[in-house]
Amino acid sequence: MAVTETQLMLSVGLIEKDVNGDTLWVWCYPSVSSDLRQVLLSKCCLTQDGRNFHSFVFGQFCRTWYYITTVDVQEPTALNKVTHFSIVVTAKDFNPEKYAALSRILCRMYIKHGSPVKMMEAYITVLTKGICQSDENGSFLIKDYDVRKAYLAGSVKDVVSQFGMETIILYTALMLKKRIVVHHPRIEVLLEFTRVLPALTWHRKDWSILHPYVHLTAFELEDLKNCPGYVAGFVDPEVSKRADLFDVYVNLPDSVITVSQSAKEAMAMGKLHKDIGHLIVQSAEDAERSDSQVIKDISVKTKEILANLVALANKCEDSKITLEDLKQHNFPPATENFLFHLAAAEQLLHI
């Protein structure tokens, strides 16, 4: 298990801010492309003109996950000309808690030794053995960080508590692989909220749709537009004017969800949606139920809908559904519409 999991790590890098206020990418092992390096520097709070300090941020660019841990250097240390530094880990997998824990150990090593050599040794040990042990800096075991824990780390109950029945809009958008854009000025709130949303479609277990920290740069937007459906987080309020980027827009500070004009037909709501919405709210409001139980309740309902859709498809030519096939069943218009778009999302539609 450790062998395959260690192969998910791609690189470790170091960004420093010195006493003159200059921020530089100073070291990396084994390497990072110049495009990715440019994005990583823009995500690091040390390059953002002394605005808010963020001890940990994460995101995804070009199918590579990045995890950035930033430290304020307190005197005295071996780093006498450095005021702050960031450790940047890139990987193929989504697992913030795993890489935050590893980065904390690497940070302590760098503060103690003032050289990236010890960090590189620790990184290679994790890469080859899945473990990093050090008496004074703490120990790290890859096998302690199961990916399911990462998927379940956020709180679905908090999302439902904020949006109530409107959570069904998010569920429907995710089921239909639509483009969801979320705005909040605070990156920590954005990361916490967006990471939960893929859990609403637990049957896919697909966190590759998550882009929790995106800037409005041509570089990043081009990467985002290559994804058919996504959950994308932005701190810049200007994103609300970019209707070309979203089907559903979530204004997190004001708790408002807006469906774009172009997505209204596919996102039309009916009795089926109302029933699912009630189920989600009822489950989430039950104090006895944990977040993982709420996700399971939603997943059971989702699987029931998908099983019915597959059963319909199996009666059709090539096991693919057409709109005419759906019309024969006399579903209510909103249900028929939803099933048609869901069949397209699940590749059950005859084209």
C-alpha positions as CSV (number, residue, x, y, z in Angstrom):
1,M,0.0,0.0,0.0
2,A,2.7,2.5,1.0
3,V,4.6,1.9,-2.3
4,T,1.6,3.0,-4.5
5,E,0.7,5.8,-2.2
6,T,4.2,7.2,-2.1
7,Q,4.2,7.3,-5.9
8,L,1.5,10.0,-5.7
9,M,4.0,12.6,-4.5
10,L,5.5,14.7,-7.3
11,S,7.8,17.3,-5.8
12,V,8.8,19.5,-2.8
13,G,9.7,23.2,-3.2
14,L,10.7,26.2,-1.1
15,I,9.7,29.8,-1.4
16,E,11.5,32.4,0.9
17,K,10.8,36.0,1.8
18,D,14.0,37.8,3.0
19,V,14.7,40.8,5.3
20,N,14.5,43.1,2.2
21,G,10.9,42.0,1.5
22,D,11.9,40.0,-1.7
23,T,10.0,36.7,-2.3
24,L,11.8,34.1,-4.3
25,W,11.4,30.4,-5.4
26,V,14.8,29.2,-4.0
27,W,14.8,25.4,-4.3
28,C,12.9,22.4,-5.6
29,Y,13.3,18.6,-5.8
30,P,13.1,17.0,-8.3
31,S,11.6,19.7,-10.5
32,V,8.5,21.8,-11.3
33,S,7.5,23.1,-14.7
34,S,7.8,26.9,-15.2
35,D,4.0,27.2,-15.8
36,L,3.2,25.4,-12.5
37,R,5.9,27.4,-10.7
38,Q,4.3,30.6,-11.8
39,V,0.9,29.4,-10.5
40,L,2.4,28.2,-7.2
41,L,4.1,31.6,-6.6
42,S,0.8,33.4,-7.2
43,K,-0.9,31.1,-4.6
44,C,1.7,31.6,-1.9
45,C,0.6,34.4,0.5
46,L,4.2,35.7,0.6
47,T,3.9,37.1,-2.9
48,Q,0.6,38.9,-2.2
49,D,1.9,42.3,-1.0
50,G,1.7,41.6,2.7
51,R,-2.0,40.9,2.6
52,N,-3.5,38.1,4.7
53,F,-1.2,35.4,6.0
54,H,-2.3,31.9,5.2
55,S,-0.6,29.1,7.1
56,F,-2.0,26.4,4.7
57,V,-3.7,26.5,1.3
58,F,-4.3,23.9,-1.4
59,G,-5.6,23.7,-4.9
60,Q,-5.3,22.0,-8.3
61,F,-3.8,23.1,-11.6
62,C,-3.4,21.0,-14.7
63,R,-4.4,17.8,-12.8
64,T,-1.6,18.4,-10.2
65,W,-2.6,19.1,-6.6
66,Y,-0.5,21.6,-4.6
67,Y,-0.2,22.1,-0.9
68,I,1.4,25.3,0.5
69,T,2.4,25.6,4.1
70,T,3.8,29.0,5.2
71,V,5.7,29.8,8.4
72,D,6.6,33.1,10.1
73,V,10.3,32.7,11.2
74,Q,10.8,33.6,14.8
75,E,14.3,34.5,16.0
76,P,16.7,33.0,16.6
77,T,17.0,30.3,14.0
78,A,19.5,29.1,11.4
79,L,17.6,31.2,8.9
80,N,19.1,34.6,9.8
81,K,18.1,36.5,6.6
82,V,14.7,34.9,6.1
83,T,11.5,36.4,7.6
84,H,9.0,33.8,6.2
85,F,9.1,30.7,4.0
86,S,6.7,28.3,2.3
87,I,7.0,24.6,1.7
88,V,5.2,23.6,-1.5
89,V,4.4,19.9,-2.0
90,T,2.8,18.8,-5.3
91,A,1.1,15.5,-5.7
92,K,-1.3,13.5,-7.9
93,D,-3.9,13.0,-5.0
94,F,-6.3,15.1,-3.0
95,N,-5.4,14.7,0.7
96,P,-4.9,18.1,2.5
97,E,-4.4,16.6,5.9
98,K,-1.7,14.2,4.8
99,Y,0.4,16.8,3.1
100,A,-0.2,19.4,5.8
101,A,1.2,16.9,8.3
102,L,4.2,16.1,6.2
103,S,4.9,19.8,5.5
104,R,4.8,20.7,9.2
105,I,7.7,18.2,9.7
106,L,9.6,19.6,6.7
107,C,9.1,23.1,8.1
108,R,10.5,22.2,11.5
109,M,13.5,20.6,9.8
110,Y,14.2,23.7,7.7
111,I,14.0,26.0,10.7
112,K,16.4,23.8,12.7
113,H,19.0,23.1,10.0
114,G,18.6,26.1,7.6
115,S,19.3,23.9,4.6
116,P,17.0,22.1,2.2
117,V,19.2,19.0,2.3
118,K,17.5,17.5,5.4
119,M,14.1,18.2,3.9
120,M,15.1,16.4,0.7
121,E,16.3,13.4,2.7
122,A,13.0,13.3,4.6
123,Y,11.0,13.6,1.4
124,I,13.0,10.8,-0.2
125,T,12.4,8.6,2.8
126,V,8.7,9.2,2.6
127,L,8.9,8.5,-1.2
128,T,10.7,5.2,-0.7
129,K,9.4,3.9,2.6
130,G,6.1,5.8,3.3
131,I,7.4,7.0,6.7
132,C,9.4,9.8,8.1
133,Q,10.6,9.5,11.7
134,S,12.4,12.1,13.8
135,D,12.4,12.5,17.6
136,E,12.3,16.3,17.7
137,N,10.4,17.0,14.5
138,G,7.6,14.4,14.9
139,S,6.8,11.3,12.8
140,F,4.8,10.8,9.6
141,L,3.2,7.7,8.3
142,I,1.5,7.7,4.9
143,K,-0.8,4.9,5.8
144,D,-2.4,7.0,8.6
145,Y,-4.0,9.2,5.9
146,D,-6.6,7.2,4.1
147,V,-8.1,9.0,1.1
148,R,-11.7,8.3,2.4
149,K,-10.8,10.4,5.5
150,A,-9.9,13.3,3.2
151,Y,-13.1,12.9,1.3
152,L,-15.1,12.9,4.5
153,A,-13.2,15.7,6.3
154,G,-15.6,18.5,5.5
155,S,-19.1,18.9,6.9
156,V,-22.1,18.3,4.6
157,K,-24.3,19.3,7.6
158,D,-22.8,22.8,7.6
159,V,-23.5,23.2,3.9
160,V,-27.2,22.1,4.5
161,S,-27.4,24.3,7.6
162,Q,-26.4,27.3,5.5
163,F,-28.5,26.6,2.4
164,G,-31.4,24.4,3.5
165,M,-33.6,23.2,0.7
166,E,-31.4,25.1,-1.8
167,T,-28.8,22.4,-1.3
168,I,-30.8,20.5,-4.0
169,I,-29.5,23.0,-6.5
170,L,-25.9,22.1,-5.7
171,Y,-26.8,18.4,-5.7
172,T,-28.5,18.7,-9.1
173,A,-25.6,20.7,-10.6
174,L,-23.1,18.1,-9.4
175,M,-25.2,15.1,-10.6
176,L,-25.4,16.8,-14.1
177,K,-21.7,17.6,-14.1
178,K,-22.4,21.4,-14.3
179,R,-19.9,24.2,-13.6
180,I,-20.2,25.5,-10.0
181,V,-18.4,28.7,-9.0
182,V,-18.2,29.6,-5.3
183,H,-17.1,33.0,-4.1
184,H,-15.9,34.0,-0.6
185,P,-13.2,36.7,0.2
186,R,-11.5,34.4,2.8
187,I,-9.6,31.5,1.3
188,E,-9.9,29.4,4.4
189,V,-13.7,29.5,4.2
190,L,-13.6,28.8,0.5
191,L,-11.4,25.7,1.0
192,E,-13.6,24.3,3.8
193,F,-16.8,24.8,1.8
194,T,-15.8,23.7,-1.7
195,R,-14.0,20.5,-0.6
196,V,-17.4,19.1,0.8
197,L,-19.4,19.5,-2.4
198,P,-18.1,16.4,-4.4
199,A,-19.3,14.3,-1.4
200,L,-22.9,15.0,-2.5
201,T,-22.2,12.7,-5.5
202,W,-20.4,10.1,-3.4
203,H,-21.1,7.3,-6.0
204,R,-18.4,9.0,-8.2
205,K,-15.8,9.6,-5.5
206,D,-14.4,12.2,-7.9
207,W,-12.5,15.1,-6.3
208,S,-10.7,15.9,-9.5
209,I,-13.7,18.2,-10.2
210,L,-12.5,20.4,-7.3
211,H,-10.5,23.5,-8.0
212,P,-10.8,25.3,-4.7
213,Y,-8.5,28.2,-5.2
214,V,-8.6,29.8,-8.7
215,H,-7.4,33.3,-9.8
216,L,-8.9,35.2,-12.7
217,T,-5.8,34.7,-14.9
218,A,-5.9,33.6,-18.5
219,F,-3.5,30.8,-17.5
220,E,-5.8,29.3,-14.8
221,L,-9.1,29.9,-16.6
222,E,-7.8,28.1,-19.7
223,D,-7.1,25.1,-17.5
224,L,-10.5,25.3,-15.8
225,K,-12.3,25.5,-19.1
226,N,-10.7,22.2,-20.1
227,C,-12.9,20.5,-17.4
228,P,-16.4,19.6,-18.4
229,G,-17.9,20.1,-14.9
230,Y,-16.2,21.5,-11.8
231,V,-16.5,23.1,-8.4
232,A,-14.2,26.2,-8.5
233,G,-13.5,28.6,-5.7
234,F,-12.6,32.3,-6.1
235,V,-11.7,35.0,-3.6
236,D,-12.1,37.8,-6.3
237,P,-15.7,39.1,-6.4
238,E,-15.2,40.0,-10.1
239,V,-15.9,36.3,-10.9
240,S,-19.7,37.1,-10.4
241,K,-19.5,39.0,-13.7
242,R,-17.9,36.1,-15.6
243,A,-21.1,34.3,-16.6
244,D,-19.0,32.3,-19.1
245,L,-17.4,30.4,-16.2
246,F,-20.5,29.0,-14.4
247,D,-23.9,27.3,-14.6
248,V,-24.4,27.8,-10.8
249,Y,-22.9,30.7,-8.8
250,V,-22.7,30.5,-5.0
251,N,-22.3,33.8,-3.2
252,L,-21.1,32.3,0.1
253,P,-21.0,35.5,2.3
254,D,-24.6,36.2,1.4
255,S,-25.8,32.6,1.3
256,V,-27.2,33.1,-2.2
257,I,-27.2,30.5,-5.0
258,T,-28.0,31.6,-8.6
259,V,-28.6,29.4,-11.6
260,S,-27.4,31.0,-14.9
261,Q,-29.8,31.7,-17.7
262,S,-28.2,29.1,-19.9
263,A,-28.5,26.3,-17.3
264,K,-32.1,27.0,-16.2
265,E,-33.6,24.5,-18.6
266,A,-31.3,21.6,-17.6
267,M,-31.7,22.6,-13.9
268,A,-35.5,22.9,-13.9
269,M,-36.9,21.6,-10.5
270,G,-39.9,19.3,-9.9
271,K,-41.3,16.9,-7.4
272,L,-38.3,14.5,-7.6
273,H,-36.0,17.3,-6.7
274,K,-38.3,18.4,-3.8
275,D,-38.3,14.9,-2.4
276,I,-34.5,14.6,-2.6
277,G,-34.2,18.1,-1.1
278,H,-36.4,17.1,1.9
279,L,-34.4,13.9,2.4
280,I,-31.1,15.9,2.4
281,V,-32.4,18.5,4.9
282,Q,-34.1,15.9,7.1
283,S,-31.0,13.8,7.3
284,A,-28.7,16.8,7.9
285,E,-30.9,18.3,10.6
286,D,-30.9,15.0,12.6
287,A,-28.5,15.6,15.5
288,E,-28.0,11.9,15.9
289,R,-26.6,11.5,12.4
290,S,-23.0,12.1,11.6
291,D,-21.7,13.8,8.4
292,S,-20.8,10.4,6.9
293,Q,-24.3,9.1,7.7
294,V,-25.8,12.0,5.9
295,I,-23.6,11.4,2.9
296,K,-24.6,7.7,3.0
297,D,-28.4,8.7,3.1
298,I,-27.9,10.9,0.0
299,S,-25.8,8.2,-1.7
300,V,-28.5,5.6,-1.2
301,K,-31.1,7.9,-2.8
302,T,-28.7,8.6,-5.7
303,K,-28.0,4.9,-6.3
304,E,-31.8,4.3,-6.4
305,I,-32.2,7.0,-9.1
306,L,-29.2,5.6,-11.1
307,A,-30.4,2.0,-10.8
308,N,-33.8,3.0,-12.2
309,L,-32.0,4.9,-15.0
310,V,-29.8,1.9,-15.9
311,A,-32.9,-0.4,-15.9
312,L,-34.5,1.9,-18.4
313,A,-31.3,2.0,-20.5
314,N,-31.0,-1.8,-20.5
315,K,-34.4,-2.0,-22.2
316,C,-33.1,0.2,-25.0
317,E,-30.9,-0.3,-28.1
318,D,-27.2,-0.5,-27.1
319,S,-28.3,0.0,-23.5
320,K,-28.5,3.8,-24.2
321,I,-31.6,6.0,-23.7
322,T,-33.2,8.4,-26.1
323,L,-35.6,11.2,-25.2
324,E,-38.3,9.3,-27.0
325,D,-37.7,6.3,-24.7
326,L,-38.1,8.5,-21.7
327,K,-41.3,10.1,-23.1
328,Q,-42.9,6.6,-23.2
329,H,-42.8,6.5,-19.4
330,N,-44.9,9.6,-19.0
331,F,-42.7,11.1,-16.2
332,P,-43.5,14.6,-15.0
333,P,-41.8,17.1,-17.3
334,A,-39.1,18.1,-14.7
335,T,-38.3,14.5,-13.9
336,E,-38.1,13.6,-17.6
337,N,-35.8,16.6,-18.1
338,F,-33.6,15.7,-15.2
339,L,-33.3,12.0,-16.2
340,F,-32.4,13.0,-19.8
341,H,-29.6,15.3,-18.6
342,L,-28.5,12.7,-16.0
343,A,-28.3,10.0,-18.7
344,A,-26.0,12.4,-20.6
345,A,-23.8,13.0,-17.6
346,E,-23.6,9.2,-16.8
347,Q,-23.0,8.3,-20.5
348,L,-26.2,6.4,-20.8
349,L,-27.6,8.7,-23.6
350,H,-28.0,7.5,-27.2
351,I,-26.3,10.1,-29.3
